[in-house]
Every structure is written in structure tokens, then in C-alpha cells.
Amino acid sequence: MFNAILLEQKNGEFRSRLTKLDESELPECDITLRIEYSSLNYKDALAVTNKGPVVRKWPMVPGIDGAGVVEKSVHPEFSAGDRVILNGWGAGENHWGCLAQRASVRGDWLIPMPASLSSRTVMAVGTAGYTAMLCVQALERQRVRPDDGEILVTGAAGGVGSIAISLLARRGYRVVASTGRTAEIDYLMRIGAAEVVDRGALSSPGSPLGKERWAAVVESVGSHTLVNACATTKYGGVVTTCGSAQGIDYPGTVAPFILRGVRLIGIDSVMAPRADRLNAWHCLAQELDRSCLEEITQEISLSGALATSEILLSGGVRGRTVVNVDA
């Protein structure tokens, strides 16, 4: 038996609870994992509270992230005792995820855990940090350099934003953080932001084109914020988009793209190719500022994920939340 958060929907009624499950109930896959740490992401919070169409099959164990040890394997690449990472691939959506002490997954979804990282550190990074690294790498592939100008990071106090700020600052970029949480200004400056702007300047409807300011943008909010970020990006600049906390719509025009040559690049972490994952985690293992990571991380128990999900969706959680599944 193992502890897990279980989401159920019967006769139109939704229930989320911490319960005990038998290993025989796990989906049939080629690897069984002993999860040591998971994390609580925006998508997990939507699933746990049933406030977004995340879950595709019922019942469901949520949790898009997990780190731990292989217990059983019939996969050719992994053996019992191997330390591994799972990010995405539908975990917590259409396949039982990692907010549990055990998980049964496909070996093709896993990557080896870098030797320099612990399960807790890996989950402090999680999908948010791995996505932030994919964004930073996309900017650099587009040849955005520190001397090109300022980089805007939206949703700055969240997981993607916080780690993106740290990574960009360490690489020498001047980072401007956008947030609606005035209480977090000192925090954002400590982790690498050179300036903090109020998200209100970006989150309301704006002009098709605004004053050029940003050399590039790491955008994790969507809707009007994404539109305004594109509209104020410099000629030939780059915008990476990876989130939709404000909305999945794009209520804007093509003006930034056809009049200024702005490049909009979508960042998908869920189904990203294995080579991209390995490269991102290799760079994270080398570049992470561990003291900064601790600054942006809180730890909760498995049962705590239920209440924390509501707080996260209301904007009351900053940075990253790791889940100790044994606590």
C-alpha cells in the first residue's frame, strides 16, 4: 500500500483526497518508481481543485513531476536503483502521476537524474524550472545576447518566472520582472531582477504596437499580457510563450510580427524531445544557483498539496513548491 492523492468524478460530483492505494491498482507500465519528491505546479493545482480541464481520465492521481528511484524495470535502459526524473508526458492528465509514493510509468518518459542533484533539488526546479531553461535556450538559439537590451519576464514571482530571472541574470542579461505582487519586489531583486514593473501595464488591452523596449521576453501568462509583450518588443526581437494563467486567447494583431519582425516561439515542456530534456537538465545541473533555488522554494507534505493548490491559484504562492511524499 502507498499514499496518494486521488481525484475522482462520479455522477457529476468531484472529490480530491489523500488515500491509500494498493500497488496492484497502478497502471501497467514497464517501470515502477518509488517517488521521493514531487512538486506542485499550476497545472497540478487546476487538477486538484477541478478548476481547469486538466484531467482526461478518471480516477486520476495528479502530479506532472516526479523524482525518485526505479524499483522494478523491464525497460532496457533502466534498472532497479537508478535515480530518474519524470516531467510531463501526460502524467497527472491521462496517466497516473507523481503526487504519490509510487508511480508506474513508461521508461521512455524518464531521464537519468544528474549525479550532482538530489530528488528534492530536482523537484525544486521541476517542470517550471525545466521550462524556464527551455525558454532561455530558445532565446540564445535566436542569438539574443546580453548587449541587445532588456529581457522582460512576466509572471515573475511564479515558478517559471523566478527561475528564468535567476538563469538570465547569471548569464549577464538585464532582466525586468513583471508582477502584480508588490510585496515580492525585494525578493525579485534578490534573485536577479534589475527592475520590477507592475503587471497592470501589460495585463489590460493595449495598442497593436507600443514603444519598443524589450530585446526578448519570457512570457508565462498569455492573453493581453502576451499581446502587449509582443507589441513592445524591439524590431527583430524574440518572445517565448509557455503559459496561460491569464488566458489561452491572443486578443491582438499580427502587427508586431509583420511590421517589426518579432519572432514568437512556443515552448512545450510536456512532449519535448528527449534530447532537449537531457540538454536542459544538463545545463540546469551546471548553472543552478543553489542558494537562489532555496530562496524560491517551499516544502509541503503530500496532504498539504490539497490546501496549497487553492492558495497557488489565487496567486498566494511564490516560486516553487516541492512535495515530500513521505511527510
Buried (B, 14 or more C-beta within 10 A) or exposed (E): EBBBBBBBBEEEEEEBEBBEBEEEBBEEBBBBBBBBBBBBBBBBBBBBBBEEEBBEEEBBBBBBBBBBBBBBBEBEBBEEEBBBBBBBBBBBBEBBBBBBBBBBBBBEBBBEBBEEBBBBBBBBBBBBBBBBBBBBBBBEEBEBEEEBBBBBBBBBBBBBBBBBBBBBBBBEBBBBBBBBBEEBBEBBBBBBBBBBBEBEEBBEEBEEBBEBBBBBBBBBBBBBBBBBBBBBBBEBBBBBBBBBBBEEEBEBBEBBBEEBEBBBBEBEBBEBEEEBBEBBBEBBBEEBBEEBBEBBBBBBBBBBBBEBBBEBBEBEBBBBBBBBBEE
